[in-house]
Amino acid sequence: MENGISNKEKMAISHSTSIVGNIKAEEHLIINGTVEGKIKINNYTLFIGPRGRLEGEVHAQNVRIRGRMRGEINAMGKVEITREANFSGKIKSKGISVEKGAYFEASVELG
């Protein structure tokens, strides 16, 4: 179990994988590699691991960033930016937390 999610409930992109394109899934997604594109996992959580890189747009229930992301997040729940994270872009969500030490440059819309 990783990030509180069993192996049966998630898809992982490893550190040696790069994807250019859109991803639509009906499960949680863990990114430790590189992704450029749009991710749509509306009822699930996106985790960007410490080695993960994402440039694009995200539609998810919740988002937790430990790596690097540039782009736009649309979360129906909460966005967590950890101290290891580097985020720049736009966030629209119900809630947000940013740990001390994170690089964070964003416009945020809560509601």
VMD Tcl script that builds the backbone (N, CA, C; Angstrom):
set m [mol new atoms 333]
animate dup $m
set s [atomselect $m all]
$s set {name element resname resid chain x y z} {
  {N N MET 1 A 0.844 -1.172 0.000}
  {CA C MET 1 A 0.000 0.000 0.000}
  {C C MET 1 A 0.889 1.235 0.000}
  {N N GLU 2 A 0.614 2.181 -0.912}
  {CA C GLU 2 A 1.368 3.415 -1.019}
  {C C GLU 2 A 0.400 4.582 -0.952}
  {N N ASN 3 A 0.722 5.622 -0.188}
  {CA C ASN 3 A -0.119 6.805 -0.052}
  {C C ASN 3 A -1.527 6.454 0.431}
  {N N GLY 4 A -1.675 5.338 1.158}
  {CA C GLY 4 A -2.967 4.932 1.675}
  {C C GLY 4 A -3.869 4.276 0.644}
  {N N ILE 5 A -3.302 3.883 -0.497}
  {CA C ILE 5 A -4.085 3.294 -1.579}
  {C C ILE 5 A -3.510 1.928 -1.917}
  {N N SER 6 A -4.378 0.918 -2.032}
  {CA C SER 6 A -3.895 -0.419 -2.368}
  {C C SER 6 A -3.483 -0.486 -3.835}
  {N N ASN 7 A -2.655 -1.472 -4.169}
  {CA C ASN 7 A -2.177 -1.642 -5.543}
  {C C ASN 7 A -3.314 -1.879 -6.539}
  {N N LYS 8 A -4.421 -2.414 -6.094}
  {CA C LYS 8 A -5.542 -2.688 -6.983}
  {C C LYS 8 A -6.280 -1.425 -7.403}
  {N N GLU 9 A -6.088 -0.338 -6.686}
  {CA C GLU 9 A -6.848 0.882 -6.922}
  {C C GLU 9 A -6.060 1.974 -7.615}
  {N N LYS 10 A -4.851 1.679 -8.135}
  {CA C LYS 10 A -4.036 2.771 -8.654}
  {C C LYS 10 A -3.293 2.390 -9.923}
  {N N MET 11 A -2.897 3.414 -10.633}
  {CA C MET 11 A -2.031 3.283 -11.790}
  {C C MET 11 A -0.801 4.136 -11.493}
  {N N ALA 12 A 0.375 3.629 -11.803}
  {CA C ALA 12 A 1.608 4.369 -11.518}
  {C C ALA 12 A 2.410 4.577 -12.794}
  {N N ILE 13 A 2.992 5.751 -12.902}
  {CA C ILE 13 A 3.906 6.078 -13.988}
  {C C ILE 13 A 5.284 6.180 -13.350}
  {N N SER 14 A 6.166 5.258 -13.712}
  {CA C SER 14 A 7.469 5.162 -13.041}
  {C C SER 14 A 8.425 6.268 -13.480}
  {N N HIS 15 A 9.506 6.414 -12.719}
  {CA C HIS 15 A 10.478 7.484 -12.960}
  {C C HIS 15 A 11.156 7.373 -14.323}
  {N N SER 16 A 11.162 6.205 -14.942}
  {CA C SER 16 A 11.806 6.031 -16.242}
  {C C SER 16 A 10.831 6.208 -17.410}
  {N N THR 17 A 9.592 6.624 -17.117}
  {CA C THR 17 A 8.555 6.749 -18.142}
  {C C THR 17 A 8.223 8.210 -18.423}
  {N N SER 18 A 8.099 8.539 -19.717}
  {CA C SER 18 A 7.653 9.866 -20.160}
  {C C SER 18 A 6.433 9.685 -21.043}
  {N N ILE 19 A 5.408 10.504 -20.799}
  {CA C ILE 19 A 4.179 10.441 -21.584}
  {C C ILE 19 A 3.856 11.832 -22.095}
  {N N VAL 20 A 3.585 11.925 -23.400}
  {CA C VAL 20 A 3.074 13.147 -23.991}
  {C C VAL 20 A 1.703 12.793 -24.541}
  {N N GLY 21 A 0.665 13.401 -23.973}
  {CA C GLY 21 A -0.702 13.077 -24.383}
  {C C GLY 21 A -1.641 13.164 -23.210}
  {N N ASN 22 A -2.869 12.788 -23.437}
  {CA C ASN 22 A -3.900 12.884 -22.414}
  {C C ASN 22 A -4.122 11.538 -21.731}
  {N N ILE 23 A -4.450 11.623 -20.429}
  {CA C ILE 23 A -4.724 10.424 -19.637}
  {C C ILE 23 A -6.113 10.565 -19.033}
  {N N LYS 24 A -6.948 9.550 -19.251}
  {CA C LYS 24 A -8.271 9.491 -18.625}
  {C C LYS 24 A -8.345 8.135 -17.941}
  {N N ALA 25 A -8.623 8.133 -16.639}
  {CA C ALA 25 A -8.623 6.879 -15.891}
  {C C ALA 25 A -9.725 6.881 -14.844}
  {N N GLU 26 A -10.087 5.682 -14.414}
  {CA C GLU 26 A -11.068 5.481 -13.351}
  {C C GLU 26 A -10.358 4.834 -12.170}
  {N N GLU 27 A -9.246 5.415 -11.770}
  {CA C GLU 27 A -8.478 4.957 -10.606}
  {C C GLU 27 A -7.519 6.066 -10.201}
  {N N HIS 28 A -6.899 5.893 -9.022}
  {CA C HIS 28 A -5.916 6.852 -8.543}
  {C C HIS 28 A -4.686 6.777 -9.438}
  {N N LEU 29 A -3.961 7.897 -9.540}
  {CA C LEU 29 A -2.787 7.951 -10.406}
  {C C LEU 29 A -1.603 8.495 -9.627}
  {N N ILE 30 A -0.482 7.790 -9.712}
  {CA C ILE 30 A 0.766 8.219 -9.084}
  {C C ILE 30 A 1.771 8.483 -10.197}
  {N N ILE 31 A 2.311 9.695 -10.230}
  {CA C ILE 31 A 3.293 10.064 -11.250}
  {C C ILE 31 A 4.656 10.206 -10.598}
  {N N ASN 32 A 5.593 9.365 -11.004}
  {CA C ASN 32 A 6.992 9.498 -10.611}
  {C C ASN 32 A 7.868 9.760 -11.825}
  {N N GLY 33 A 7.254 9.737 -13.014}
  {CA C GLY 33 A 7.951 10.031 -14.259}
  {C C GLY 33 A 7.573 11.410 -14.751}
  {N N THR 34 A 7.525 11.573 -16.074}
  {CA C THR 34 A 7.229 12.862 -16.691}
  {C C THR 34 A 5.983 12.745 -17.556}
  {N N VAL 35 A 5.063 13.703 -17.382}
  {CA C VAL 35 A 3.833 13.730 -18.165}
  {C C VAL 35 A 3.614 15.141 -18.689}
  {N N GLU 36 A 3.288 15.241 -19.991}
  {CA C GLU 36 A 2.857 16.492 -20.608}
  {C C GLU 36 A 1.498 16.234 -21.202}
  {N N GLY 37 A 0.473 16.943 -20.720}
  {CA C GLY 37 A -0.868 16.739 -21.257}
  {C C GLY 37 A -1.941 16.949 -20.218}
  {N N LYS 38 A -3.123 16.472 -20.545}
  {CA C LYS 38 A -4.303 16.634 -19.697}
  {C C LYS 38 A -4.590 15.320 -18.981}
  {N N ILE 39 A -4.863 15.412 -17.672}
  {CA C ILE 39 A -5.195 14.236 -16.868}
  {C C ILE 39 A -6.609 14.409 -16.330}
  {N N LYS 40 A -7.448 13.397 -16.561}
  {CA C LYS 40 A -8.827 13.445 -16.081}
  {C C LYS 40 A -9.111 12.178 -15.284}
  {N N ILE 41 A -9.169 12.327 -13.962}
  {CA C ILE 41 A -9.508 11.233 -13.038}
  {C C ILE 41 A -10.473 11.801 -11.990}
  {N N ASN 42 A -11.623 12.246 -12.441}
  {CA C ASN 42 A -12.540 13.062 -11.641}
  {C C ASN 42 A -12.813 12.584 -10.218}
  {N N ASN 43 A -13.030 11.323 -9.997}
  {CA C ASN 43 A -13.404 10.854 -8.659}
  {C C ASN 43 A -12.240 10.237 -7.902}
  {N N TYR 44 A -11.026 10.513 -8.337}
  {CA C TYR 44 A -9.844 9.867 -7.765}
  {C C TYR 44 A -8.781 10.899 -7.437}
  {N N THR 45 A -7.696 10.431 -6.833}
  {CA C THR 45 A -6.623 11.309 -6.378}
  {C C THR 45 A -5.405 11.183 -7.280}
  {N N LEU 46 A -4.799 12.323 -7.583}
  {CA C LEU 46 A -3.538 12.372 -8.313}
  {C C LEU 46 A -2.428 12.654 -7.319}
  {N N PHE 47 A -1.410 11.788 -7.321}
  {CA C PHE 47 A -0.207 11.995 -6.512}
  {C C PHE 47 A 0.945 12.261 -7.469}
  {N N ILE 48 A 1.664 13.343 -7.252}
  {CA C ILE 48 A 2.897 13.583 -8.001}
  {C C ILE 48 A 4.028 13.355 -7.016}
  {N N GLY 49 A 4.778 12.274 -7.239}
  {CA C GLY 49 A 5.857 11.891 -6.334}
  {C C GLY 49 A 7.042 12.839 -6.429}
  {N N PRO 50 A 8.037 12.662 -5.554}
  {CA C PRO 50 A 9.182 13.567 -5.504}
  {C C PRO 50 A 9.969 13.636 -6.813}
  {N N ARG 51 A 9.924 12.560 -7.605}
  {CA C ARG 51 A 10.621 12.555 -8.899}
  {C C ARG 51 A 9.673 12.859 -10.056}
  {N N GLY 52 A 8.387 13.074 -9.754}
  {CA C GLY 52 A 7.379 13.309 -10.777}
  {C C GLY 52 A 7.414 14.719 -11.331}
  {N N ARG 53 A 7.106 14.809 -12.624}
  {CA C ARG 53 A 7.040 16.089 -13.333}
  {C C ARG 53 A 5.777 16.082 -14.177}
  {N N LEU 54 A 4.992 17.156 -14.072}
  {CA C LEU 54 A 3.762 17.263 -14.848}
  {C C LEU 54 A 3.636 18.669 -15.391}
  {N N GLU 55 A 3.393 18.757 -16.687}
  {CA C GLU 55 A 3.075 20.031 -17.308}
  {C C GLU 55 A 1.760 19.841 -18.043}
  {N N GLY 56 A 0.710 20.545 -17.572}
  {CA C GLY 56 A -0.584 20.370 -18.207}
  {C C GLY 56 A -1.742 20.732 -17.313}
  {N N GLU 57 A -2.852 20.066 -17.542}
  {CA C GLU 57 A -4.112 20.351 -16.855}
  {C C GLU 57 A -4.598 19.090 -16.144}
  {N N VAL 58 A -5.104 19.273 -14.922}
  {CA C VAL 58 A -5.570 18.143 -14.111}
  {C C VAL 58 A -7.010 18.371 -13.680}
  {N N HIS 59 A -7.835 17.321 -13.826}
  {CA C HIS 59 A -9.186 17.273 -13.270}
  {C C HIS 59 A -9.214 16.041 -12.382}
  {N N ALA 60 A -9.324 16.241 -11.066}
  {CA C ALA 60 A -9.278 15.131 -10.112}
  {C C ALA 60 A -10.088 15.477 -8.875}
  {N N GLN 61 A -10.352 14.459 -8.052}
  {CA C GLN 61 A -11.006 14.707 -6.768}
  {C C GLN 61 A -10.058 15.458 -5.845}
  {N N ASN 62 A -8.853 14.902 -5.659}
  {CA C ASN 62 A -7.824 15.508 -4.813}
  {C C ASN 62 A -6.483 15.440 -5.536}
  {N N VAL 63 A -5.578 16.344 -5.180}
  {CA C VAL 63 A -4.241 16.364 -5.776}
  {C C VAL 63 A -3.222 16.570 -4.665}
  {N N ARG 64 A -2.160 15.745 -4.680}
  {CA C ARG 64 A -1.074 15.888 -3.716}
  {C C ARG 64 A 0.233 15.963 -4.490}
  {N N ILE 65 A 0.964 17.066 -4.317}
  {CA C ILE 65 A 2.180 17.296 -5.102}
  {C C ILE 65 A 3.406 17.285 -4.203}
  {N N ARG 66 A 4.348 16.395 -4.541}
  {CA C ARG 66 A 5.661 16.364 -3.896}
  {C C ARG 66 A 6.752 16.692 -4.909}
  {N N GLY 67 A 6.430 16.596 -6.188}
  {CA C GLY 67 A 7.383 16.865 -7.264}
  {C C GLY 67 A 7.142 18.232 -7.868}
  {N N ARG 68 A 7.216 18.300 -9.202}
  {CA C ARG 68 A 7.102 19.570 -9.914}
  {C C ARG 68 A 5.882 19.546 -10.831}
  {N N MET 69 A 5.121 20.650 -10.789}
  {CA C MET 69 A 3.993 20.794 -11.708}
  {C C MET 69 A 3.877 22.222 -12.165}
  {N N ARG 70 A 3.620 22.361 -13.468}
  {CA C ARG 70 A 3.289 23.644 -14.063}
  {C C ARG 70 A 2.001 23.444 -14.845}
  {N N GLY 71 A 0.995 24.277 -14.523}
  {CA C GLY 71 A -0.267 24.133 -15.233}
  {C C GLY 71 A -1.461 24.496 -14.398}
  {N N GLU 72 A -2.548 23.800 -14.648}
  {CA C GLU 72 A -3.831 24.128 -14.025}
  {C C GLU 72 A -4.415 22.905 -13.328}
  {N N ILE 73 A -4.912 23.127 -12.112}
  {CA C ILE 73 A -5.552 22.066 -11.335}
  {C C ILE 73 A -7.009 22.446 -11.089}
  {N N ASN 74 A -7.908 21.509 -11.410}
  {CA C ASN 74 A -9.325 21.622 -11.071}
  {C C ASN 74 A -9.639 20.433 -10.175}
  {N N ALA 75 A -9.751 20.687 -8.874}
  {CA C ALA 75 A -9.993 19.612 -7.912}
  {C C ALA 75 A -11.339 19.827 -7.233}
  {N N MET 76 A -12.129 18.755 -7.157}
  {CA C MET 76 A -13.416 18.829 -6.476}
  {C C MET 76 A -13.225 18.808 -4.963}
  {N N GLY 77 A -12.061 18.351 -4.510}
  {CA C GLY 77 A -11.751 18.280 -3.087}
  {C C GLY 77 A -10.601 19.199 -2.728}
  {N N LYS 78 A -9.491 18.603 -2.274}
  {CA C LYS 78 A -8.377 19.357 -1.711}
  {C C LYS 78 A -7.110 19.216 -2.555}
  {N N VAL 79 A -6.313 20.270 -2.551}
  {CA C VAL 79 A -4.987 20.257 -3.171}
  {C C VAL 79 A -3.967 20.428 -2.059}
  {N N GLU 80 A -2.984 19.521 -2.019}
  {CA C GLU 80 A -1.904 19.594 -1.031}
  {C C GLU 80 A -0.582 19.827 -1.752}
  {N N ILE 81 A 0.117 20.877 -1.351}
  {CA C ILE 81 A 1.437 21.190 -1.889}
  {C C ILE 81 A 2.421 20.946 -0.746}
  {N N THR 82 A 3.253 19.918 -0.867}
  {CA C THR 82 A 4.181 19.574 0.215}
  {C C THR 82 A 5.448 20.415 0.133}
  {N N ARG 83 A 6.259 20.346 1.152}
  {CA C ARG 83 A 7.472 21.171 1.223}
  {C C ARG 83 A 8.467 20.851 0.114}
  {N N GLU 84 A 8.409 19.640 -0.461}
  {CA C GLU 84 A 9.310 19.259 -1.548}
  {C C GLU 84 A 8.828 19.755 -2.903}
  {N N ALA 85 A 7.602 20.256 -2.978}
  {CA C ALA 85 A 6.952 20.575 -4.247}
  {C C ALA 85 A 7.439 21.878 -4.866}
  {N N ASN 86 A 7.236 21.931 -6.184}
  {CA C ASN 86 A 7.489 23.133 -6.974}
  {C C ASN 86 A 6.274 23.264 -7.886}
  {N N PHE 87 A 5.407 24.251 -7.606}
  {CA C PHE 87 A 4.181 24.422 -8.383}
  {C C PHE 87 A 4.069 25.841 -8.889}
  {N N SER 88 A 3.716 25.970 -10.168}
  {CA C SER 88 A 3.318 27.265 -10.695}
  {C C SER 88 A 2.151 27.067 -11.651}
  {N N GLY 89 A 1.135 27.909 -11.482}
  {CA C GLY 89 A -0.044 27.809 -12.335}
  {C C GLY 89 A -1.294 28.299 -11.651}
  {N N LYS 90 A -2.420 27.652 -11.969}
  {CA C LYS 90 A -3.731 28.021 -11.436}
  {C C LYS 90 A -4.325 26.831 -10.690}
  {N N ILE 91 A -5.029 27.140 -9.608}
  {CA C ILE 91 A -5.700 26.100 -8.831}
  {C C ILE 91 A -7.138 26.537 -8.567}
  {N N LYS 92 A -8.064 25.616 -8.839}
  {CA C LYS 92 A -9.471 25.798 -8.478}
  {C C LYS 92 A -9.850 24.564 -7.680}
  {N N SER 93 A -10.217 24.757 -6.388}
  {CA C SER 93 A -10.532 23.613 -5.527}
  {C C SER 93 A -11.381 24.049 -4.350}
  {N N LYS 94 A -11.801 23.048 -3.560}
  {CA C LYS 94 A -12.566 23.326 -2.328}
  {C C LYS 94 A -11.637 23.735 -1.191}
  {N N GLY 95 A -10.400 23.237 -1.213}
  {CA C GLY 95 A -9.452 23.548 -0.150}
  {C C GLY 95 A -8.027 23.376 -0.644}
  {N N ILE 96 A -7.109 24.016 0.071}
  {CA C ILE 96 A -5.703 23.938 -0.313}
  {C C ILE 96 A -4.835 24.020 0.938}
  {N N SER 97 A -3.714 23.285 0.906}
  {CA C SER 97 A -2.714 23.436 1.963}
  {C C SER 97 A -1.345 23.507 1.292}
  {N N VAL 98 A -0.515 24.400 1.798}
  {CA C VAL 98 A 0.835 24.590 1.266}
  {C C VAL 98 A 1.794 24.514 2.444}
  {N N GLU 99 A 2.695 23.526 2.412}
  {CA C GLU 99 A 3.668 23.378 3.490}
  {C C GLU 99 A 4.797 24.397 3.350}
  {N N LYS 100 A 5.307 24.825 4.473}
  {CA C LYS 100 A 6.448 25.729 4.503}
  {C C LYS 100 A 7.621 25.080 3.771}
  {N N GLY 101 A 8.259 25.836 2.897}
  {CA C GLY 101 A 9.395 25.332 2.144}
  {C C GLY 101 A 9.067 25.006 0.698}
  {N N ALA 102 A 7.771 24.894 0.371}
  {CA C ALA 102 A 7.366 24.604 -1.009}
  {C C ALA 102 A 7.569 25.840 -1.872}
  {N N TYR 103 A 7.897 25.622 -3.165}
  {CA C TYR 103 A 7.879 26.723 -4.122}
  {C C TYR 103 A 6.463 26.766 -4.666}
  {N N PHE 104 A 5.800 27.925 -4.534}
  {CA C PHE 104 A 4.391 28.026 -4.883}
  {C C PHE 104 A 4.123 29.391 -5.496}
  {N N GLU 105 A 3.790 29.397 -6.779}
  {CA C GLU 105 A 3.437 30.624 -7.487}
  {C C GLU 105 A 2.146 30.335 -8.247}
  {N N ALA 106 A 1.015 30.845 -7.732}
  {CA C ALA 106 A -0.260 30.444 -8.319}
  {C C ALA 106 A -1.358 31.458 -8.073}
  {N N SER 107 A -2.369 31.385 -8.930}
  {CA C SER 107 A -3.639 32.040 -8.641}
  {C C SER 107 A -4.557 30.927 -8.130}
  {N N VAL 108 A -5.325 31.236 -7.085}
  {CA C VAL 108 A -6.133 30.215 -6.424}
  {C C VAL 108 A -7.573 30.692 -6.329}
  {N N GLU 109 A -8.502 29.804 -6.699}
  {CA C GLU 109 A -9.935 30.053 -6.554}
  {C C GLU 109 A -10.508 28.943 -5.687}
  {N N LEU 110 A -11.025 29.332 -4.513}
  {CA C LEU 110 A -11.606 28.356 -3.583}
  {C C LEU 110 A -13.127 28.465 -3.621}
  {N N GLY 111 A -13.774 27.334 -3.515}
  {CA C GLY 111 A -15.237 27.390 -3.453}
  {C C GLY 111 A -15.891 26.131 -3.858}
}
mol reanalyze $m
mol bondsrecalc $m
mol representation Tube
mol addrep $m
